[in-house]
Amino acid sequence: MKQVFFLFSISLFAFCHSSNVTNSKSDTIVAPAVSDSLADKTAVQYPVYATDSTFFKINNQFPWLGDTIRSYIQLSTNEMVKLFVKDSSIVFMYDGYEKTDTSGYVSVRLGADIDNGEGTVFTTAEVISVDILSREIYKYDIAADSGYLWIRPQ
């Protein structure tokens, strides 16, 4: 019985996740802008490429948001984000907008489209929220189910 429940849960998750992803468009593709090794002076620096993002109304409301997220991606210490940046597959998708009494927050999923053998699915590496008034970034800790302010490295 446990095996049937487990298989049903996995199948339901895969079905729901893949149907949500196939209809959505990733906002931006980010290429690595910094070489892997600081000692490697022959490495070519790659620019950050942005795809057409007119699909999202949020880009019209907050034109600075894409640059803020790309800056965070370049400085992220998350190992999965670093891996996706290294192989140039990282993208970010707006996950929603929440307005509060004092501000508003845009939720963003960082990840990559991965082929799992049955099709392409979006794999989330990290979830962040951006405060639209202060432009501060909050990281979401899945294990603790809480968010905390990201401090930009000096």
C-alpha positions in Angstrom: 0.0 0.0 0.0 2.9 2.4 0.8 4.5 1.7 -2.5 1.3 2.5 -4.4 0.8 5.7 -2.5 4.4 6.7 -3.1 4.2 6.0 -6.9 0.9 7.9 -7.0 2.4 10.9 -5.2 5.4 11.0 -7.5 3.2 10.7 -10.6 0.9 13.4 -9.4 3.8 15.7 -8.6 5.4 15.1 -12.0 2.1 15.6 -13.9 1.2 18.9 -12.0 4.7 20.3 -12.3 5.2 19.4 -16.0 1.8 20.8 -17.0 2.5 24.1 -15.2 5.9 24.5 -16.8 5.1 23.7 -20.3 2.7 26.7 -20.5 5.0 29.2 -18.8 8.0 31.0 -20.3 11.2 31.6 -18.5 12.0 35.3 -18.2 15.7 35.6 -18.6 18.7 33.4 -19.3 21.8 34.3 -17.5 25.3 33.4 -18.7 28.3 33.3 -16.4 29.9 36.7 -16.2 32.9 35.7 -14.0 35.4 33.1 -14.8 35.6 30.0 -12.6 39.1 30.8 -11.4 40.4 34.2 -10.5 43.9 33.0 -11.5 42.7 32.2 -15.0 43.4 35.4 -16.9 42.7 33.8 -20.4 39.0 33.1 -19.6 36.5 35.0 -21.7 34.0 37.0 -19.8 30.4 36.3 -21.0 27.7 39.0 -21.0 24.3 38.4 -19.4 21.8 37.7 -22.2 18.2 38.6 -21.8 15.4 37.1 -23.8 12.3 39.0 -24.8 10.4 39.6 -21.5 7.5 41.6 -22.7 5.4 38.5 -21.9 5.4 39.6 -18.2 3.4 42.7 -17.1 5.6 42.9 -14.1 8.6 44.0 -16.2 6.6 47.0 -17.3 5.7 47.9 -13.7 9.2 47.4 -12.3 11.8 47.8 -15.1 14.7 47.6 -12.6 13.6 44.1 -11.3 15.3 42.0 -13.9 18.7 43.7 -13.3 18.3 43.2 -9.6 17.7 39.5 -10.0 20.6 39.1 -12.5 22.9 40.8 -10.0 21.8 38.5 -7.2 22.3 35.4 -9.5 25.9 36.5 -10.2 26.6 36.9 -6.4 24.6 33.9 -5.1 26.3 31.4 -2.9 23.7 28.7 -3.5 25.5 25.7 -5.0 22.7 24.8 -7.4 22.5 28.3 -8.7 26.3 28.3 -9.2 26.0 25.0 -11.1 23.2 26.3 -13.4 25.2 29.5 -14.0 28.3 27.5 -14.9 26.5 25.5 -17.6 24.6 28.6 -18.7 21.1 27.1 -18.2 19.9 29.3 -15.3 16.6 31.2 -15.8 14.3 32.9 -13.5 10.5 33.0 -13.5 8.2 35.4 -11.6 6.1 33.3 -9.3 3.7 35.9 -8.0 3.2 39.3 -6.5 2.0 40.0 -3.0 0.9 43.4 -1.9 1.0 44.2 1.8 0.0 47.3 3.8 3.5 48.7 3.7 5.1 47.3 0.5 4.8 44.6 -2.1 6.9 41.5 -2.8 7.6 39.8 -6.1 8.4 36.1 -5.7 11.0 34.7 -8.1 12.1 31.1 -8.8 15.6 30.6 -9.9 16.4 27.3 -11.7 16.8 25.6 -15.1 14.8 23.6 -17.5 16.1 20.0 -17.1 15.3 17.0 -19.3 14.2 14.1 -17.0 14.0 11.5 -19.7 10.2 12.0 -20.2 10.3 15.6 -21.0 11.6 19.0 -19.9 10.7 20.2 -16.4 11.7 23.3 -14.5 14.0 22.5 -11.6 13.9 25.2 -8.8 17.3 25.9 -7.3 16.2 28.8 -5.1 13.2 30.9 -4.3 13.7 34.6 -3.5 11.4 37.6 -2.9 12.1 41.2 -3.9 10.7 44.1 -1.9 9.5 46.5 -4.5 9.9 49.6 -2.4 13.3 49.0 -0.8 14.6 46.7 -3.6 15.9 44.3 -0.9 16.1 40.6 -1.6 14.8 38.0 0.8 15.9 34.4 0.5 13.5 31.6 1.3 14.8 28.8 3.5 12.8 25.7 2.6 13.9 23.7 5.6 13.0 26.4 8.1 9.9 27.6 6.1 11.0 31.2 6.6 12.6 34.0 4.8 15.5 36.2 5.7 17.2 39.3 4.3 20.0 38.7 1.9 23.1 40.8 2.7 25.1 41.7 -0.5 28.7 40.6 -0.2 31.3 43.4 0.0 
